[in-house]
Amino acid sequence: MTDTKRIIAIVNSSSFGISYPEHLRSLEQFAQLVRVDIPNDAPAPVFHEKLRDADGIIASVTPVYTRDVLLGLPKLQLLARHGVGCDNVDLDTCAELGIAVSKVGPEVERESVAQMALGLMNATARRIVEGCDIVKAGQWAKRAKIALGVDFKGATIGLVGIGAIGGTVARILKHGFQANVIAYDPYVSAEEVAARNATKVEFDELLAQSAIISLHCPLTSETARMFTAKQLAAMNDGTLLVNTCRGELFNQTDLIAALESGKIGGYATDVVEGEPIGADHVLLKTRNVIVTPHLGGYSVVSLRGMGQTMVDDMRRIFVENGFPGVIANEKIDLATSRIARFRT
């Protein structure tokens, strides 16, 4: 590397370097840092104006890095996702252009997001937020009108996806609550699902059997809108839904209709399509809904680990002449990538 400091842009992140400023100090040893905010609906030229000189980007869940955006970032060598999901990045175009995309390993957020999912599950199953609201309103006596809670012990709880996070949720539900855990995951064998404390079922079986369904799958072309009116109608009346993945897994209009009709008994989510959302969002006006502002990874251990991953990946490239720890765009040829080309 030359004596000139690399430019690393921290884009739309409200958390990186805030709780752990030492991560900023580590990067400043070898890079010039710039914080950049880009609206979700910004056209490609806005990205180009603000990021054209960036050698590295620390990317949040927004905005979306489309092909048009990426074509106008000629210096970019590494786009590091400050998280696990990479659905806002065109991975194929990055691979084509030689831009490496890294992400946080599943072990970093596993416990934090699993704990969040279980917290939301408890909150909707036991009407915790609703109960808190009536006490704050001085209406303690209304507790008798709150719907009875759902017990986890003996209940059939379905998981869509049983990777690192889903497997952790399954372990806690089975051994901590004695729940009957079933899971749909086409990429995991029945034997491995069993080893992860659940029974493998097909998607339609999961919909028909579960009292609670918790989502633990990435947003892909296969999973986008996997829950529409058809799937919601196939569930048991009063089924509870928990989402710590992405809002786009649902057809939102169909979900709201199912909640309003009482077909779905409750929806607790840490993610919303088009986030961040305002107080006027239609989902917030819907019955039996709990929404939190994407807090799944916001724990002491998780946020520290996520930030350190960003530092480590940038250091590997710009100081140690290495490569990132976890590559998200698997089609890239690192030997001919910009990382390798820009070193020669």
GIUR-V868309 format. One line per field, one symbol per residue. ss: DSSP state (H for helix, E for strand, - for the rest). burial: I if it has 16 or more other ideal C-beta (glycine too) atoms within 10 Angstrom, else O. Layout:
ss=???
burial=???
This chain:
ss=-----EEEEEE----------HHHHHHH--EEEEEE-------HHHHHHHH----EEEE-----E-HHHHH------EEEE-------E-HHHHHHH--EEE---HHHHHHHHHHHHHHHHHHHH--HHHHHHHHH---HHHHHH----------EEEEE---HHHHHHHHHHHHHH--EEEEE-----HHHHHH---EE--HHHHHHH--EEEE-----------E-HHHHH-----EEEEE---HHHE-HHHHHHHHHH--EEEEEE------------HHHH---EEE--------HHHHHHHHHHHHHHHHHHH--------E------HHH-HHHH---
burial=OOOOIIIIIIIIIOIIIOOIOOIIOIIOOOIOIOOIOIOOOOOIOOIOOIIOOIIIIIIIIIIOIOOOIIOOIOOIIIIIIIIIIIIIIIIOIIIOIIIIIIIIOOOIIIIIIIIIIIIIIIIIIIIIIIIOOIOOOOOOOOOOOOOOOIOIOOIIIIIIIIIIIIIIIIOIIIOOIOIIIIIIIOOIOOOOIOOIIIIIIOOOOIIOIIIIIIIIIOIOOOIOOIIOOOIIOOIIOOIIIIIIIIIIIIIIOIIIOIIOOOIIIIIIIIIIIOIOOOOOIOIOOIOIIIIIOIOIIIIOOIIOIIIIIIIIIIIIIIOOOOIIOIIIIOOIOOOOIIIIOOOO
